[in-house]
């Protein structure tokens, strides 16, 4: 089990532009600011989304693109190091106009209608993702 003592180093708040790719822009931001460890929260709306899940039997991600307007009910995640690069790992819950929800792992291809983010950067030892033999995922090691 991994435990780490961390403190808040800095808090970033910002807005993403209409039609930006949500995951790509968050990735660009954390790379530009060299954020290696943190927490992400996003609110807003999307015009289409690509989300998915990890198939535990096949040991692979499955994704689906949903082409309709939806509200971001919740989008949270973390930042750690994967393949020597800052890596955002985000899960998202979306609601359509009938308030039905879909949720999953956020993939590239999610187009923003309007979005605001908060990123909390932490001090302390970097969290490095390493291949896990059982799950075949890159997990904190």
LOVEXDREN-107799 format. One line per field, with one value per residue (C-alpha): residue number from 1; residue in one letter; chain; x, y, z. Coordinates in steps of 0.001 Angstrom, whole numbers, padded with zeros to 6 digits. Layout:
// residues N
k = [NUM | ...]
r = [A | ...]
c = [A | ...]
x = [X | ...]
y = [Y | ...]
z = [Z | ...]
END
This chain:
// residues 141
k = [1 | 2 | 3 | 4 | 5 | 6 | 7 | 8 | 9 | 10 | 11 | 12 | 13 | 14 | 15 | 16 | 17 | 18 | 19 | 20 | 21 | 22 | 23 | 24 | 25 | 26 | 27 | 28 | 29 | 30 | 31 | 32 | 33 | 34 | 35 | 36 | 37 | 38 | 39 | 40 | 41 | 42 | 43 | 44 | 45 | 46 | 47 | 48 | 49 | 50 | 51 | 52 | 53 | 54 | 55 | 56 | 57 | 58 | 59 | 60 | 61 | 62 | 63 | 64 | 65 | 66 | 67 | 68 | 69 | 70 | 71 | 72 | 73 | 74 | 75 | 76 | 77 | 78 | 79 | 80 | 81 | 82 | 83 | 84 | 85 | 86 | 87 | 88 | 89 | 90 | 91 | 92 | 93 | 94 | 95 | 96 | 97 | 98 | 99 | 100 | 101 | 102 | 103 | 104 | 105 | 106 | 107 | 108 | 109 | 110 | 111 | 112 | 113 | 114 | 115 | 116 | 117 | 118 | 119 | 120 | 121 | 122 | 123 | 124 | 125 | 126 | 127 | 128 | 129 | 130 | 131 | 132 | 133 | 134 | 135 | 136 | 137 | 138 | 139 | 140 | 141]
r = [X | X | X | X | X | X | X | X | X | X | X | X | X | X | X | X | X | X | X | X | X | X | X | X | X | X | X | X | X | X | X | X | X | X | X | X | X | X | X | X | X | X | X | X | X | X | X | X | X | X | X | X | X | X | X | X | X | X | X | X | X | X | X | X | X | X | X | X | X | X | X | X | X | X | X | X | X | X | X | X | X | X | X | X | X | X | X | X | X | X | X | X | X | X | X | X | X | X | X | X | X | X | X | X | X | X | X | X | X | X | X | X | X | X | X | X | X | X | X | X | X | X | X | X | X | X | X | X | X | X | X | X | X | X | X | X | X | X | X | X | X]
c = [A | A | A | A | A | A | A | A | A | A | A | A | A | A | A | A | A | A | A | A | A | A | A | A | A | A | A | A | A | A | A | A | A | A | A | A | A | A | A | A | A | A | A | A | A | A | A | A | A | A | A | A | A | A | A | A | A | A | A | A | A | A | A | A | A | A | A | A | A | A | A | A | A | A | A | A | A | A | A | A | A | A | A | A | A | A | A | A | A | A | A | A | A | A | A | A | A | A | A | A | A | A | A | A | A | A | A | A | A | A | A | A | A | A | A | A | A | A | A | A | A | A | A | A | A | A | A | A | A | A | A | A | A | A | A | A | A | A | A | A | A]
x = [000000 | 001265 | 001002 | 002418 | 002496 | 001729 | 000791 | -000963 | 001656 | -000592 | -004211 | -005009 | -008450 | -009359 | -011759 | -011476 | -012692 | -015718 | -014899 | -011539 | -010822 | -011249 | -008552 | -006054 | -006341 | -006007 | -002945 | -001438 | -002024 | -000425 | 002550 | 003015 | 002885 | 004980 | 002414 | 003529 | 001094 | -002381 | -006162 | -008493 | -012134 | -014138 | -017654 | -019474 | -020981 | -019891 | -021242 | -019987 | -018053 | -015816 | -015931 | -015388 | -014456 | -011745 | -012784 | -011337 | -011555 | -009944 | -007597 | -008333 | -010227 | -013487 | -014769 | -017833 | -018444 | -021776 | -022696 | -025126 | -025131 | -024629 | -023967 | -020808 | -022326 | -018936 | -015433 | -012635 | -009252 | -005625 | -002279 | 000726 | 003649 | 003096 | 005865 | 007947 | 005215 | 002560 | -000629 | -004233 | -006509 | -010101 | -013525 | -016638 | -020411 | -022616 | -026370 | -028454 | -031554 | -033764 | -031317 | -030261 | -026603 | -023656 | -020266 | -016824 | -013149 | -012519 | -010889 | -009701 | -012550 | -014681 | -015623 | -016245 | -019289 | -018192 | -015932 | -014166 | -011479 | -009686 | -006335 | -004677 | -000947 | 000699 | 004218 | 005936 | 007237 | 006006 | 003436 | 004888 | 002642 | 004084 | 002668 | 000690 | 001007 | -002516 | -004651 | -002379 | -002956 | -000301 | -000919 | 000877 | 003925]
y = [000000 | 003455 | 006383 | 009848 | 013019 | 015906 | 019528 | 021893 | 023654 | 025731 | 025970 | 026744 | 027759 | 028411 | 028174 | 026065 | 027282 | 026143 | 023107 | 022446 | 018782 | 018455 | 015864 | 017338 | 020846 | 019587 | 017575 | 020631 | 022757 | 020329 | 019821 | 023587 | 024156 | 021007 | 019672 | 016181 | 015470 | 016819 | 016702 | 017814 | 018936 | 020125 | 021562 | 022693 | 021115 | 019216 | 019035 | 015445 | 013045 | 010011 | 007934 | 004328 | 001649 | -000929 | -004462 | -006471 | -009779 | -008653 | -006217 | -003376 | -000091 | 000135 | 003573 | 005124 | 008554 | 010176 | 013002 | 015169 | 018060 | 017040 | 018680 | 017740 | 016596 | 015643 | 015232 | 014428 | 012880 | 012922 | 013815 | 011538 | 010470 | 007912 | 007076 | 009969 | 012536 | 014274 | 012256 | 013278 | 010375 | 011661 | 010061 | 011940 | 011836 | 013463 | 014201 | 014694 | 016895 | 014224 | 014078 | 010532 | 010035 | 008222 | 007930 | 006553 | 007087 | 010298 | 009817 | 012297 | 013384 | 015116 | 018529 | 021340 | 023587 | 025475 | 024271 | 025532 | 023609 | 023566 | 021845 | 021464 | 020803 | 018898 | 018769 | 015556 | 012496 | 012040 | 009322 | 007145 | 004789 | 001333 | -001725 | -003961 | -007676 | -008591 | -005783 | -004882 | -001209 | 001391 | 001996 | 004030 | 002081]
z = [000000 | -000911 | 001493 | 000983 | 003037 | 000720 | 001113 | -001267 | -003348 | -005612 | -006782 | -010422 | -011669 | -015267 | -018142 | -021256 | -024649 | -026644 | -028822 | -027127 | -026474 | -022707 | -022010 | -024480 | -022994 | -019417 | -020505 | -022221 | -019111 | -016651 | -018974 | -019442 | -015661 | -015004 | -012523 | -011525 | -008729 | -008123 | -008054 | -010876 | -010765 | -013786 | -014164 | -017285 | -020378 | -023487 | -027030 | -027420 | -025247 | -025545 | -022387 | -021493 | -019037 | -018439 | -019389 | -016497 | -018376 | -021646 | -019817 | -022246 | -022372 | -024314 | -025331 | -026917 | -028421 | -027560 | -029933 | -027991 | -025560 | -021947 | -018611 | -016677 | -013384 | -012012 | -013419 | -011018 | -011247 | -010334 | -011824 | -011573 | -013754 | -016521 | -019010 | -017593 | -018380 | -016257 | -016731 | -015966 | -015008 | -015074 | -014654 | -015701 | -015098 | -017753 | -017818 | -020955 | -021356 | -019753 | -016803 | -017652 | -016824 | -018344 | -016746 | -017277 | -017941 | -019937 | -023361 | -025995 | -028250 | -025623 | -027029 | -024571 | -024757 | -021626 | -018822 | -015721 | -013898 | -010583 | -010288 | -006906 | -007149 | -004297 | -002906 | -001912 | -003655 | -007247 | -007824 | -010586 | -012559 | -013162 | -014916 | -012583 | -013389 | -012253 | -013701 | -016655 | -015717 | -014989 | -011261 | -008633 | -007550]
END
